[in-house]
Amino acid sequence: MKKALKVIVILLIIGGLGAAGYFYGLPLIMGENGVDNNIAYVSKASSFSTNSSFLSNRYSAVVESQEVISVDSDNEKKIKDVFVKSGDTVKKGDKLFEYDAEEMQFQLDQFRLDREQAQAEIKSYKDQIESLDKEYKNATSKNQKLSLENQIEATKLNLKKAEYSQETLEKNIKKLENSIKNSVVKSSVDGMIKTVDDPTASAYITITSSGDFRVKATVNEEHIGDFYVDEAITIRSRTNESVTWNGKVVSIDTAKPITSNQGYGLDTATKYPVYISLDTTDGLLIGQHVTIEEKVVAEGDEKSKKGLWLESFLIADAESSPYVWVENNGVLEKRSVQLGKFDNGLSKYEILSGITGDDYIAFPEERFFEGMPTAHGFEETELESEPLPESESTVEE
């Protein structure tokens, strides 16, 4: 019974630690219970290349449109009615909001009166200049001509001011006439109302356009380095985890961090947007909440890494002369390996040559030496040779 209990505890701890925990934790757990430090414990290399042996991190995400349309408001106009709110679905041509046309009409009437006045002033100044020109031609004294010249220049200056005023009024009138004609602002696209802000904001209303979807995830600063552009991603439904979509990372916006207070006196958390394109959008809706995970670590994914990939902690001197501790006829051998690509997200190296998935390898330790005796993991020795009786499969006092 004691032996059965001991093995169950070992398996529970190993399962919780994972692959790295197995290599690190096994000698520590068993060190005081008969494990010889002169033995190197090894496991099959293929077991560490299987992605399902590691739990993937999942991150919250939301489905959004590839395009967000901003509808600005004119701060000089008063808004009479707003016809939409956040979350509403709109079609192209649907009303968004309406300006107060009555107030604009009053202002238009005033501009038209001002324009008539400017036109009258222009005519008057032109008449004055024509009359002063005649007087100047008939003037005989130098002082009289000088006085008339000054009057003509002053009148011409007033004429220019009146003409400029008329031009400005014409522009304002056309603008107001167009505004009154289009006092109801309509949506230019099919989509969903994302925000309705204060009219003085840079974007009064934003609309997520219907069409190509993308997924926006927020990843904390600790794990943002795990993602890279073109990385394969699995998108998973929050309500039914068996429903998934495939995608890839298209951009990582580290220039726009999202900060939030974690509460209870903790420091603020920083997250970054990660944008993912989708192979298909079937069954997805704008605004739908999902989770994402790196596809190469998705459990049961047969399309993950091809070939043999090992975690960097299993490879010694990876940057210069990479090698792996391998079992060879019951003893340890220091074997050189040729490395291929490095997956920064998983911290895994592709093994091109040197070992195969059928070789048994050990986590590199300083105590190792070539010729050191090896032993397989307890799951392949003790449990196989002495299976637990059914009656002893649970912990008893």
C-alpha positions as CSV (number, residue, x, y, z in Angstrom):
1,M,0.0,0.0,0.0
2,K,2.8,2.4,0.9
3,K,4.5,1.8,-2.5
4,A,1.2,2.4,-4.3
5,L,0.7,5.6,-2.5
6,K,4.2,6.7,-3.2
7,V,3.8,6.1,-6.9
8,I,0.5,7.9,-7.1
9,V,2.0,11.0,-5.4
10,I,4.9,10.9,-7.8
11,L,2.6,10.8,-10.8
12,L,0.5,13.6,-9.5
13,I,3.5,15.8,-9.0
14,I,5.0,14.9,-12.3
15,G,1.7,15.6,-14.1
16,G,1.5,19.0,-12.5
17,L,5.1,20.0,-13.3
18,G,4.9,19.0,-16.9
19,A,8.0,18.0,-19.0
20,A,10.4,20.4,-17.4
21,G,9.0,19.6,-14.0
22,Y,9.7,15.9,-14.7
23,F,13.4,16.4,-15.3
24,Y,13.8,18.9,-12.6
25,G,11.5,17.5,-10.0
26,L,11.9,13.7,-10.2
27,P,15.4,13.5,-8.6
28,L,14.3,16.0,-6.0
29,I,11.1,14.2,-5.1
30,M,12.8,10.8,-5.0
31,G,16.2,11.8,-3.9
32,E,15.6,10.8,-0.3
33,N,13.8,7.6,-1.2
34,G,16.4,5.5,-2.9
35,V,17.1,7.3,-6.2
36,D,20.8,7.1,-7.0
37,N,22.3,10.4,-8.0
38,N,24.8,8.4,-10.2
39,I,22.0,7.5,-12.5
40,A,20.6,9.6,-15.3
41,Y,16.9,9.4,-15.8
42,V,15.8,9.5,-19.5
43,S,12.6,9.7,-21.4
44,K,11.7,9.2,-25.0
45,A,12.4,12.3,-27.1
46,S,9.2,12.1,-29.0
47,S,7.2,12.6,-25.8
48,F,8.7,16.1,-25.5
49,S,8.0,16.9,-29.1
50,T,4.3,16.2,-28.7
51,N,2.6,19.5,-28.3
52,S,-0.3,18.1,-26.3
53,S,2.1,17.4,-23.4
54,F,2.1,21.1,-22.7
55,L,-0.8,23.3,-21.7
56,S,-1.3,26.3,-24.0
57,N,-2.0,29.8,-22.7
58,R,-5.4,31.2,-23.7
59,Y,-6.1,34.9,-24.1
60,S,-9.4,36.8,-24.2
61,A,-10.3,38.1,-27.6
62,V,-13.2,39.6,-29.5
63,V,-14.3,39.4,-33.2
64,E,-14.3,42.8,-34.9
65,S,-14.5,44.2,-38.4
66,Q,-11.3,44.8,-40.4
67,E,-12.5,48.5,-40.9
68,V,-13.8,51.0,-38.4
69,I,-15.6,54.0,-39.8
70,S,-15.4,57.3,-37.9
71,V,-18.3,59.8,-38.3
72,D,-17.4,63.3,-37.1
73,S,-19.8,66.0,-36.1
74,D,-19.6,69.7,-36.8
75,N,-19.0,71.4,-33.5
76,E,-20.5,74.6,-34.9
77,K,-23.9,72.9,-35.4
78,K,-26.3,71.9,-32.8
79,I,-27.4,68.2,-32.8
80,K,-31.2,67.8,-32.7
81,D,-31.6,64.0,-32.6
82,V,-29.5,60.8,-32.3
83,F,-31.0,57.7,-33.8
84,V,-28.5,55.0,-32.8
85,K,-26.7,53.7,-29.7
86,S,-23.8,51.4,-29.1
87,G,-24.5,47.9,-30.2
88,D,-27.1,48.8,-32.8
89,T,-26.9,47.2,-36.3
90,V,-27.2,49.6,-39.2
91,K,-27.5,49.3,-42.9
92,K,-26.0,51.7,-45.5
93,G,-28.3,54.8,-45.6
94,D,-29.7,54.4,-42.1
95,K,-30.0,57.6,-40.1
96,L,-27.3,58.2,-37.5
97,F,-28.1,61.7,-36.2
98,E,-29.7,65.0,-37.2
99,Y,-28.6,68.6,-36.9
100,D,-30.9,71.3,-35.8
101,A,-31.9,72.6,-39.3
102,E,-34.2,75.3,-37.8
103,E,-31.3,77.0,-36.2
104,M,-29.2,76.6,-39.3
105,Q,-32.0,78.2,-41.4
106,F,-32.0,81.2,-39.1
107,Q,-28.3,81.6,-39.5
108,L,-28.7,81.2,-43.3
109,D,-31.2,84.0,-43.4
110,Q,-28.9,86.2,-41.5
111,F,-26.0,85.5,-43.9
112,R,-28.2,86.3,-46.8
113,L,-29.0,89.6,-45.3
114,D,-25.4,90.3,-44.7
115,R,-24.6,89.4,-48.3
116,E,-27.1,91.9,-49.6
117,Q,-25.6,94.6,-47.4
118,A,-22.1,93.7,-48.6
119,Q,-23.3,93.9,-52.2
120,A,-24.8,97.3,-51.6
121,E,-21.6,98.5,-50.0
122,I,-19.6,97.2,-53.0
123,K,-21.8,99.1,-55.4
124,S,-21.6,102.3,-53.3
125,Y,-17.8,102.1,-53.1
126,K,-17.5,101.6,-56.8
127,D,-19.7,104.6,-57.5
128,Q,-17.6,106.7,-55.1
129,I,-14.4,105.7,-56.8
130,E,-15.9,106.5,-60.2
131,S,-17.0,110.0,-58.9
132,L,-13.7,110.7,-57.2
133,D,-11.8,109.7,-60.5
134,K,-13.9,112.4,-62.4
135,E,-13.1,115.0,-59.7
136,Y,-9.4,114.1,-59.9
137,K,-9.3,114.6,-63.6
138,N,-10.9,118.1,-63.3
139,A,-8.8,119.2,-60.3
140,T,-6.5,122.1,-60.9
141,S,-4.5,122.5,-57.7
142,K,-1.8,120.0,-56.4
143,N,-3.4,120.0,-52.9
144,Q,-6.8,119.1,-54.3
145,K,-5.4,116.2,-56.4
146,L,-3.4,114.9,-53.4
147,S,-6.6,114.9,-51.3
148,L,-8.6,113.1,-53.9
149,E,-5.9,110.5,-54.3
150,N,-6.1,109.8,-50.6
151,Q,-9.9,109.5,-50.8
152,I,-9.7,107.2,-53.8
153,E,-7.2,104.8,-52.1
154,A,-9.2,104.7,-48.9
155,T,-12.4,103.9,-50.8
156,K,-10.6,101.2,-52.8
157,L,-9.5,99.6,-49.5
158,N,-13.1,99.7,-48.2
159,L,-14.1,98.1,-51.5
160,K,-11.7,95.2,-51.1
161,K,-12.9,94.6,-47.5
162,A,-16.5,94.5,-48.7
163,E,-15.7,92.1,-51.6
164,Y,-13.8,89.8,-49.2
165,S,-16.8,89.9,-46.8
166,Q,-19.1,89.0,-49.7
167,E,-16.8,86.0,-50.7
168,T,-16.8,84.7,-47.1
169,L,-20.6,85.1,-46.8
170,E,-21.1,83.2,-50.1
171,K,-19.0,80.3,-48.8
172,N,-20.9,80.2,-45.6
173,I,-24.2,80.4,-47.4
174,K,-23.3,77.5,-49.6
175,K,-22.1,75.5,-46.7
176,L,-25.3,76.1,-44.7
177,E,-27.5,75.4,-47.7
178,N,-25.7,72.0,-48.1
179,S,-25.9,71.3,-44.3
180,I,-29.6,72.0,-44.3
181,K,-30.0,69.8,-47.3
182,N,-28.0,67.0,-45.5
183,S,-29.0,67.8,-41.9
184,V,-29.6,64.0,-41.4
185,V,-26.3,62.2,-41.3
186,K,-26.6,58.6,-42.6
187,S,-24.4,55.5,-42.4
188,S,-22.1,55.0,-45.4
189,V,-21.7,51.2,-44.6
190,D,-23.4,48.2,-43.3
191,G,-22.2,47.4,-39.8
192,M,-22.6,47.8,-36.0
193,I,-22.4,51.0,-33.9
194,K,-19.3,50.6,-31.8
195,T,-19.4,53.9,-29.9
196,V,-21.5,57.1,-29.6
197,D,-19.3,59.7,-28.0
198,D,-19.6,63.3,-27.0
199,P,-20.3,65.5,-30.1
200,T,-17.1,67.4,-29.4
201,A,-15.0,64.2,-29.6
202,S,-12.7,63.6,-32.6
203,A,-14.9,60.7,-33.7
204,Y,-18.5,61.2,-32.6
205,I,-19.8,57.9,-33.8
206,T,-17.7,54.8,-34.8
207,I,-19.1,52.0,-36.9
208,T,-17.5,48.5,-37.3
209,S,-18.1,47.7,-40.9
210,S,-19.6,44.4,-41.9
211,G,-17.3,42.3,-44.1
212,D,-14.0,40.7,-43.4
213,F,-13.7,39.9,-39.7
214,R,-10.6,39.8,-37.6
215,V,-9.9,38.9,-34.0
216,K,-8.4,41.3,-31.6
217,A,-6.7,39.7,-28.5
218,T,-5.1,41.4,-25.6
219,V,-1.9,39.8,-24.3
220,N,0.0,40.8,-21.2
221,E,3.5,42.1,-21.3
222,E,4.9,38.9,-19.8
223,H,3.7,36.8,-22.8
224,I,3.6,39.3,-25.7
225,G,7.0,38.1,-26.8
226,D,5.6,34.6,-27.4
227,F,3.7,35.9,-30.4
228,Y,5.1,36.7,-33.8
229,V,3.7,37.7,-37.2
230,D,2.4,34.8,-39.4
231,E,2.2,32.5,-36.3
232,A,-0.6,29.9,-36.6
233,I,-3.4,30.6,-34.0
234,T,-6.4,28.6,-32.9
235,I,-9.6,30.7,-32.1
236,R,-11.9,28.9,-29.7
237,S,-15.6,29.6,-28.8
238,R,-16.2,30.6,-25.2
239,T,-19.5,28.8,-25.1
240,N,-18.4,25.6,-26.8
241,E,-14.7,24.8,-26.6
242,S,-14.9,22.2,-29.3
243,V,-15.8,24.8,-31.8
244,T,-12.7,26.4,-33.3
245,W,-11.4,28.5,-36.2
246,N,-8.0,28.8,-37.7
247,G,-6.1,32.0,-38.1
248,K,-2.7,33.7,-38.1
249,V,-1.1,36.7,-36.4
250,V,-1.1,39.7,-38.8
251,S,0.1,42.4,-36.5
252,I,1.2,43.1,-32.9
253,D,0.7,46.7,-31.8
254,T,3.3,47.2,-29.1
255,A,3.0,51.0,-29.7
256,K,-0.4,51.1,-28.2
257,P,-0.3,49.4,-24.7
258,I,-3.5,49.0,-22.8
259,T,-3.1,49.6,-19.1
260,S,-5.5,48.7,-16.3
261,N,-5.4,48.7,-12.5
262,Q,-5.5,45.2,-11.1
263,G,-7.1,46.4,-7.8
264,Y,-6.4,45.6,-4.2
265,G,-3.3,47.8,-4.2
266,L,-1.6,45.8,-7.0
267,D,0.4,47.4,-9.8
268,T,-1.2,48.3,-13.1
269,A,-1.2,45.5,-15.7
270,T,0.0,46.3,-19.3
271,K,-1.5,44.4,-22.3
272,Y,-1.0,44.8,-26.0
273,P,-3.3,44.2,-28.9
274,V,-2.6,41.2,-31.2
275,Y,-4.6,41.1,-34.4
276,I,-5.4,37.8,-36.1
277,S,-6.8,37.1,-39.6
278,L,-9.2,34.2,-40.1
279,D,-9.2,31.4,-42.6
280,T,-13.0,31.4,-42.4
281,T,-15.6,33.5,-40.6
282,D,-18.4,30.9,-40.7
283,G,-20.4,31.0,-37.5
284,L,-18.7,34.2,-36.1
285,L,-20.4,37.5,-35.3
286,I,-19.0,41.0,-34.8
287,G,-18.6,41.6,-31.1
288,Q,-18.5,37.8,-30.3
289,H,-16.1,37.0,-27.4
290,V,-13.6,34.2,-28.0
291,T,-10.3,32.9,-26.8
292,I,-7.1,32.4,-28.7
293,E,-4.1,30.1,-28.3
294,E,-1.0,29.3,-30.2
295,K,-2.0,26.7,-32.7
296,V,1.2,24.7,-32.4
297,V,0.4,24.0,-28.7
298,A,-3.3,23.2,-29.2
299,E,-4.1,19.9,-27.7
300,G,-4.8,17.1,-30.3
301,D,-3.7,19.3,-33.2
302,E,-2.2,16.9,-35.7
303,K,-1.1,19.8,-38.0
304,S,1.3,21.2,-35.4
305,K,5.0,20.9,-35.7
306,K,6.3,18.3,-38.2
307,G,9.5,16.5,-37.4
308,L,11.2,16.5,-34.0
309,W,11.1,19.7,-32.0
310,L,12.7,20.0,-28.5
311,E,12.4,22.6,-25.8
312,S,15.5,24.8,-25.5
313,F,16.2,23.6,-22.0
314,L,16.9,20.0,-23.3
315,I,19.7,21.2,-25.5
316,A,23.1,22.2,-24.1
317,D,25.3,24.9,-25.8
318,A,22.5,25.6,-28.3
319,E,24.2,28.8,-29.5
320,S,27.7,27.3,-30.2
321,S,28.0,23.5,-30.2
322,P,24.6,22.1,-29.5
323,Y,24.4,18.6,-28.0
324,V,21.9,16.4,-26.1
325,W,22.5,13.7,-23.4
326,V,21.3,10.5,-25.0
327,E,21.0,6.9,-23.7
328,N,23.1,4.5,-25.7
329,N,23.0,0.8,-24.6
330,G,22.1,1.7,-21.0
331,V,24.7,4.5,-20.5
332,L,24.7,8.2,-21.2
333,E,26.3,9.6,-24.4
334,K,27.0,13.3,-25.2
335,R,25.7,13.6,-28.8
336,S,25.9,16.5,-31.1
337,V,22.7,17.6,-32.9
338,Q,22.1,19.8,-35.9
339,L,19.5,22.5,-35.1
340,G,17.0,23.9,-37.6
341,K,14.4,26.7,-37.0
342,F,13.8,28.2,-33.6
343,D,10.2,28.8,-32.5
344,N,10.4,31.8,-30.2
345,G,6.7,31.4,-29.1
346,L,7.3,27.9,-27.8
347,S,11.0,28.2,-27.1
348,K,11.6,25.0,-29.2
349,Y,14.3,24.0,-31.6
350,E,13.8,21.9,-34.7
351,I,16.2,18.9,-34.6
352,L,17.5,18.2,-38.1
353,S,19.9,15.4,-37.3
354,G,21.7,13.7,-34.4
355,I,18.8,12.0,-32.7
356,T,15.3,10.7,-33.5
357,G,12.1,10.7,-31.6
358,D,12.8,7.1,-30.6
359,D,16.0,8.0,-28.7
360,Y,15.8,8.5,-24.9
361,I,17.2,11.8,-23.7
362,A,17.9,13.4,-20.3
363,F,17.8,17.0,-19.0
364,P,21.4,18.3,-19.1
365,E,22.9,18.4,-15.6
366,E,26.4,19.3,-14.4
367,R,26.8,15.9,-12.7
368,F,26.4,14.0,-16.0
369,F,29.3,12.3,-17.7
370,E,29.6,10.0,-20.7
371,G,29.2,6.3,-19.7
372,M,26.9,7.2,-16.8
373,P,24.2,4.5,-16.2
374,T,20.7,5.5,-17.3
375,A,17.2,4.6,-16.2
376,H,13.9,5.2,-17.8
377,G,11.2,7.3,-16.2
378,F,9.2,5.6,-13.5
379,E,6.1,5.5,-15.7
380,E,8.0,3.1,-18.0
381,T,9.7,0.9,-15.3
382,E,8.1,0.7,-11.9
383,L,4.5,1.0,-13.0
384,E,4.9,-1.5,-15.9
385,S,6.6,-4.1,-13.8
386,E,4.4,-3.6,-10.7
387,P,0.9,-2.4,-11.7
388,L,-1.3,-1.1,-8.9
389,P,-4.0,-3.6,-7.8
390,E,-7.4,-2.2,-8.5
391,S,-8.2,-2.2,-4.8
392,E,-5.1,0.0,-4.1
393,S,-5.8,2.6,-6.8
394,T,-7.0,5.2,-4.3
395,V,-5.3,6.7,-1.3
396,E,-6.3,5.2,2.0
397,E,-5.2,5.9,5.6
